[in-house]
């Protein structure tokens, strides 16, 4: 296969999935890791993609992959992150729960954690929680966006302004190298910013593909987060830089056996 053909297939794969792993391309294209890396290097120089630890992501700042694509991307990583994040919630906590495929995994793992109160702008998260009678759910209202089934706008902001909470679980489209949390949608970024400002503790949940990415609009400074929970595929250099800013980073491993997840590593364990 000619380099042009390989690179075209790489771009098509990224357009469908939003992110990729070098190991996936080696298997799909039947070439060596070195060949894949050379292709990725050339595509990065052309501004088509951005290389991240172990793979690559699209660089378009204004185009969000569809919900259907995102919910099938890095599924095991998001599940592990969601489990670790939910484990931080204590009986009696009040929390903000943001929208997104990773925060949806947080919602799924909140069931059975005791008496908690959740304020969310995610219809899907609310549906995940409603069957647990110990969990009180407040849905913000507002403008409904298809796909994610997210709520935003003036009515959502008015609702959020009524609450202060113990913890906020925030999802992002990107964590930029300049130290910002970023997103694709202006009104949803405003909601995230309000959640951050009105929570005692801010926990950002983001898989490895979000690091080094600058999406369309700024949510808040990275230092507004107290903790970031990510997977072990995140570039160690980026983790080091984030920790140097005073933000705690917890990395979770992807378990071989879903019933027996491996322990996560926090700043104190590194």
Secondary structure, 3 states (H helix, E strand, C coil): CCHHHHHHHHHHHHHHHCEEEHHHHHHHHCCCHHHHHHHHHHHHHCCCEEEECCEEEECCCCCCCCHHHHCCCCHHHHHHHHHHHHCCCCCCCEEEECCCHHHHHHHHHHCCCCCEEEEECEHHHHHHHCCCCCEEEEECCCEEECCCCEEECHHHHHHHCCCCEEEEEEECCEECCCCEEEECCHHHHHHHHHHHHCEEEEEEECCHHHECCCCCEEEEEHHHCCEEEEECCCCHHHHHHHHHCCCEEEEECCCCCCCCCCCCECHHHC
